[in-house]
Amino acid sequence: MITLHRISKDPVFLPDPEHEWERAAVFNAGAVYENGRFHMIYRATNIGGHARYGEYINQLGYATSDDLIHWERRQEPIVKNDVPQELRGPEDPRIVKIDDTFYMTYTGFGNRFPGDYRICLATSRDLIHWDRKGVLLDEENKNSAFFPKQIRGEYILLHRRHPDIWIAYTQDMKQFYKHTKIMTPISDDWQSVRIGIAGPPVKHPEGWLLFYHAVDETNAYRLGVALLDYDDPTKILARQSRPVIEPEMDWEIHGFVPNVIFSCATMETEDQYVVIYAGADTVIGAAVVDKTDLIFEEKDRI
């Protein structure tokens, strides 16, 4: 069975009470591994990031690390809540690098009316200065990332039309077509209520490796893993029947939103897949799996 192994029994990244914008929670971070260094863009809030705690404000911070344990953070957010679609702030960034440009999809939370959250796009060359491109899909939607390369001349976007995982295609990142549902929840299971992607897909010898989050009837969030066809990622080649990681540590069980492991980042190093994840919507942890151990069992192949 494929399992993600925590690199530490403690969180690897905590809120900073000296910074008002990130004093309560840091979570749901996008990340890339570039030039031998981990770069993380994380969601931060001034109070708990759930409606029960009040009108929290999301902003995106930036930190880097050589070992996933020791991080250097910038003192100010790199993306703030300063445009109408993001009055309550940007949420849940996911980042891919295509050619020499970083593409960050994230949720723009406006809160001007019910369902006012949209998938937005920003681009950057240095991961610090971002050029907003606006709303990608003008509908209630979230949990989105591009594939890290074009396939047959098209960019491919993963997104979530509740409660399922979908794919859409585009040639210009403006007009999207061929929206296709590719994965659905499974009843009476740990993934029975809704599912959405974790980090962007990464290459695997047999296809695209996709970690995803899944929610059960108790609102517990776990991560699962699936394998998508390399040339036609609407085809699911395998889907593991058991989660790869689930809340077990105290900081994953207790926090602003209990019993949550949620990820926006999957990275590939020479010999491992690395997953950055949030514990209970409050702190950030990291887990890895050796590439040699990432083998789907025959019973999970489709």
C-alpha positions as CSV (number, residue, x, y, z in Angstrom):
1,M,0.0,0.0,0.0
2,I,1.2,3.5,-0.8
3,T,1.8,5.6,2.3
4,L,3.1,9.1,2.9
5,H,5.6,9.3,5.8
6,R,5.8,12.4,8.0
7,I,9.3,13.9,8.0
8,S,8.7,15.2,11.6
9,K,6.3,14.5,14.5
10,D,5.9,18.2,14.8
11,P,4.6,20.8,12.2
12,V,7.4,22.2,10.0
13,F,5.9,25.7,9.8
14,L,3.9,27.7,12.3
15,P,1.9,31.0,12.5
16,D,4.0,34.1,13.5
17,P,2.2,36.0,16.2
18,E,4.4,39.1,15.5
19,H,2.8,39.5,12.1
20,E,-0.9,40.5,12.2
21,W,-1.6,38.9,8.8
22,E,-0.3,35.5,9.8
23,R,-0.7,35.5,13.5
24,A,-3.5,32.8,13.7
25,A,-3.0,30.2,11.0
26,V,-0.7,29.1,8.1
27,F,-2.0,26.4,5.9
28,N,-2.9,25.1,2.4
29,A,0.4,26.0,0.8
30,G,1.4,25.6,-2.8
31,A,5.1,24.7,-3.3
32,V,7.8,24.0,-5.9
33,Y,11.2,22.4,-5.8
34,E,13.5,24.7,-7.8
35,N,17.3,24.7,-8.0
36,G,17.6,22.4,-5.1
37,R,15.5,24.5,-2.8
38,F,11.9,24.3,-1.6
39,H,9.7,27.3,-2.2
40,M,6.4,27.6,-0.4
41,I,3.5,30.0,-1.0
42,Y,1.2,29.6,1.9
43,R,-2.3,30.9,2.9
44,A,-2.2,32.9,6.2
45,T,-5.0,34.3,8.2
46,N,-5.4,36.8,11.1
47,I,-8.0,34.8,12.9
48,G,-9.1,31.2,12.3
49,G,-9.9,30.6,8.6
50,H,-13.5,29.5,9.0
51,A,-16.7,31.4,9.2
52,R,-17.3,30.4,12.8
53,Y,-14.3,32.6,13.8
54,G,-15.5,35.8,12.1
55,E,-14.5,37.6,8.9
56,Y,-11.0,36.4,8.6
57,I,-8.7,37.8,5.9
58,N,-6.5,35.5,3.7
59,Q,-3.1,36.6,2.4
60,L,-0.3,34.7,0.8
61,G,3.1,34.5,2.3
62,Y,6.4,33.1,0.9
63,A,9.1,31.0,2.6
64,T,12.0,28.9,1.4
65,S,13.9,25.9,2.8
66,D,16.7,23.5,2.0
67,D,15.4,20.7,4.2
68,L,11.7,21.2,4.7
69,I,12.3,21.8,8.4
70,H,14.1,25.1,8.6
71,W,12.3,27.9,6.7
72,E,13.1,31.5,5.9
73,R,10.0,33.6,5.6
74,R,9.3,37.1,4.2
75,Q,8.0,39.6,6.6
76,E,5.2,40.8,4.4
77,P,2.6,38.9,2.3
78,I,3.3,38.6,-1.4
79,V,-0.4,38.6,-2.5
80,K,-2.9,40.6,-0.5
81,N,-6.7,41.0,-0.5
82,D,-6.6,44.1,-2.7
83,V,-8.9,43.3,-5.7
84,P,-12.7,42.9,-5.7
85,Q,-12.7,39.2,-6.4
86,E,-10.4,38.7,-3.4
87,L,-11.8,41.1,-0.8
88,R,-11.5,38.3,1.7
89,G,-8.3,37.2,0.1
90,P,-6.6,34.6,-2.1
91,E,-6.9,31.0,-0.9
92,D,-5.2,27.6,-1.6
93,P,-2.5,28.3,-4.2
94,R,-1.3,25.6,-6.5
95,I,1.8,26.2,-8.6
96,V,3.3,24.6,-11.7
97,K,6.2,25.7,-13.9
98,I,5.7,25.6,-17.6
99,D,8.8,26.6,-19.6
100,D,10.2,29.6,-17.7
101,T,7.0,30.8,-16.1
102,F,5.3,29.8,-12.8
103,Y,1.5,29.5,-13.0
104,M,-0.4,29.8,-9.8
105,T,-4.1,28.9,-9.6
106,Y,-5.9,29.8,-6.5
107,T,-9.4,30.6,-5.1
108,G,-10.4,34.2,-5.1
109,F,-12.8,34.7,-2.2
110,G,-14.9,37.8,-2.6
111,N,-17.7,37.1,-0.1
112,R,-19.9,39.7,-1.8
113,F,-22.7,37.2,-2.3
114,P,-23.3,33.4,-1.6
115,G,-20.9,31.3,-3.6
116,D,-18.5,34.2,-4.4
117,Y,-15.4,32.1,-4.9
118,R,-13.7,31.7,-8.3
119,I,-10.6,30.0,-9.7
120,C,-8.1,32.8,-10.4
121,L,-4.7,32.8,-12.1
122,A,-1.4,34.7,-11.5
123,T,1.9,34.3,-13.2
124,S,5.5,35.0,-12.1
125,R,9.1,34.5,-13.1
126,D,10.5,34.6,-9.5
127,L,7.7,33.2,-7.3
128,I,7.6,36.6,-5.4
129,H,6.2,39.1,-7.8
130,W,2.9,37.9,-9.3
131,D,0.9,39.3,-12.2
132,R,-2.8,38.6,-11.7
133,K,-4.6,37.4,-14.7
134,G,-8.1,37.4,-13.2
135,V,-10.9,34.8,-13.1
136,L,-10.4,31.6,-15.1
137,L,-13.8,30.0,-14.6
138,D,-16.7,32.3,-13.8
139,E,-18.6,29.8,-11.6
140,E,-18.5,28.5,-8.1
141,N,-15.4,26.4,-8.2
142,K,-12.0,25.7,-6.4
143,N,-9.3,23.1,-6.0
144,S,-7.6,23.8,-9.3
145,A,-4.2,23.3,-10.9
146,F,-2.8,23.1,-14.4
147,F,-0.8,20.1,-15.5
148,P,2.9,21.0,-15.7
149,K,3.1,20.6,-19.4
150,Q,1.0,20.9,-22.5
151,I,-0.4,17.7,-24.0
152,R,-1.1,17.7,-27.7
153,G,-0.9,21.5,-27.8
154,E,-3.4,22.1,-25.0
155,Y,-3.1,23.2,-21.4
156,I,-5.1,21.0,-19.1
157,L,-6.8,22.3,-15.9
158,L,-8.0,20.2,-13.0
159,H,-10.9,21.7,-11.1
160,R,-13.7,20.8,-8.7
161,R,-17.4,21.0,-9.5
162,H,-18.8,19.9,-6.2
163,P,-18.4,17.1,-5.2
164,D,-16.3,15.7,-8.1
165,I,-12.9,16.2,-9.8
166,W,-13.1,17.6,-13.3
167,I,-10.7,18.3,-16.2
168,A,-11.0,21.1,-18.7
169,Y,-8.8,22.0,-21.7
170,T,-7.6,25.4,-23.1
171,Q,-5.2,26.7,-25.7
172,D,-4.9,30.3,-24.3
173,M,-5.8,29.9,-20.6
174,K,-8.9,32.1,-21.3
175,Q,-11.4,29.9,-23.1
176,F,-12.0,26.5,-21.5
177,Y,-13.8,23.6,-23.2
178,K,-14.3,19.8,-22.9
179,H,-15.1,19.9,-19.2
180,T,-15.0,16.3,-18.1
181,K,-15.8,14.7,-14.8
182,I,-13.0,12.2,-14.0
183,M,-13.4,11.1,-10.4
184,T,-16.3,11.0,-8.0
185,P,-16.8,10.3,-4.3
186,I,-17.3,6.6,-3.2
187,S,-20.3,6.0,-0.9
188,D,-19.9,4.4,2.6
189,D,-16.2,5.2,2.5
190,W,-13.5,7.6,3.7
191,Q,-14.1,9.5,0.5
192,S,-17.9,9.5,0.5
193,V,-18.9,13.3,0.6
194,R,-16.6,15.2,-1.7
195,I,-13.2,15.0,-3.3
196,G,-10.8,17.5,-4.8
197,I,-7.2,17.5,-6.0
198,A,-4.2,18.0,-3.6
199,G,-1.2,19.4,-5.4
200,P,-0.7,19.5,-9.2
201,P,-0.1,16.1,-10.9
202,V,3.5,15.0,-11.2
203,K,5.1,12.5,-13.5
204,H,5.2,8.8,-12.6
205,P,6.7,6.1,-14.8
206,E,3.2,4.8,-15.6
207,G,1.3,8.1,-16.0
208,W,0.4,11.2,-14.0
209,L,0.5,10.8,-10.2
210,L,-2.4,12.7,-8.5
211,F,-2.8,13.1,-4.8
212,Y,-6.2,14.3,-3.8
213,H,-8.2,15.1,-0.7
214,A,-11.4,13.3,0.3
215,V,-14.0,14.1,3.0
216,D,-16.2,11.7,4.9
217,E,-19.6,12.0,6.7
218,T,-17.8,13.4,9.8
219,N,-16.0,16.1,7.8
220,A,-12.6,14.4,8.3
221,Y,-10.1,15.2,5.5
222,R,-7.7,12.6,4.3
223,L,-5.4,12.3,1.2
224,G,-5.7,9.6,-1.4
225,V,-3.7,8.8,-4.6
226,A,-4.7,8.0,-8.2
227,L,-2.8,7.4,-11.4
228,L,-4.0,9.1,-14.6
229,D,-3.2,8.2,-18.2
230,Y,-0.2,10.2,-19.5
231,D,-1.7,11.0,-22.9
232,D,-5.4,11.1,-21.9
233,P,-5.6,12.1,-18.2
234,T,-9.4,11.7,-18.3
235,K,-8.6,8.0,-18.0
236,I,-8.0,6.8,-14.4
237,L,-5.6,3.9,-14.4
238,A,-5.5,3.3,-10.7
239,R,-7.0,4.6,-7.5
240,Q,-5.9,3.3,-4.1
241,S,-8.7,2.1,-1.9
242,R,-7.0,3.3,1.3
243,P,-5.8,6.8,2.2
244,V,-2.1,7.6,2.0
245,I,-2.2,9.7,5.1
246,E,-5.0,10.7,7.6
247,P,-5.1,12.8,10.8
248,E,-3.2,11.1,13.6
249,M,-1.0,13.7,15.2
250,D,-2.4,16.1,17.8
251,W,-1.9,19.1,15.5
252,E,-3.7,17.3,12.7
253,I,-6.7,16.4,14.9
254,H,-7.0,19.6,17.0
255,G,-7.0,23.1,15.4
256,F,-9.3,25.7,13.9
257,V,-10.9,22.9,11.7
258,P,-10.4,19.6,13.4
259,N,-9.4,16.3,11.7
260,V,-8.0,17.9,8.5
261,I,-5.1,17.0,6.3
262,F,-5.3,19.1,3.2
263,S,-2.7,19.6,0.6
264,C,-2.0,22.0,-2.3
265,A,1.6,20.9,-3.1
266,T,3.1,17.8,-4.6
267,M,6.8,18.0,-5.5
268,E,9.3,15.7,-7.1
269,T,12.9,15.4,-6.0
270,E,15.5,12.9,-7.3
271,D,14.2,10.0,-5.3
272,Q,11.1,11.1,-3.5
273,Y,7.6,12.6,-4.0
274,V,7.1,15.4,-1.4
275,V,3.7,16.5,-0.1
276,I,3.3,19.8,1.9
277,Y,0.0,19.7,3.8
278,A,-2.0,21.6,6.4
279,G,-2.9,20.2,9.8
280,A,-6.3,21.2,11.1
281,D,-6.3,24.4,9.0
282,T,-3.8,25.8,11.5
283,V,-0.2,24.7,10.8
284,I,1.9,23.1,8.0
285,G,3.5,19.6,7.9
286,A,5.4,17.7,5.3
287,A,5.5,14.0,4.2
288,V,7.3,12.0,1.6
289,V,7.2,8.7,-0.2
290,D,10.2,7.1,-1.9
291,K,9.7,6.7,-5.6
292,T,10.6,3.0,-5.4
293,D,7.7,2.5,-2.9
294,L,5.1,4.1,-5.1
295,I,3.6,1.0,-6.6
296,F,-0.2,0.6,-7.1
297,E,-1.5,-2.8,-6.0
298,E,-3.3,-4.8,-8.7
299,K,-6.6,-4.6,-6.8
300,D,-6.5,-0.8,-7.1
301,R,-5.9,-0.8,-10.9
302,I,-8.9,0.0,-13.1
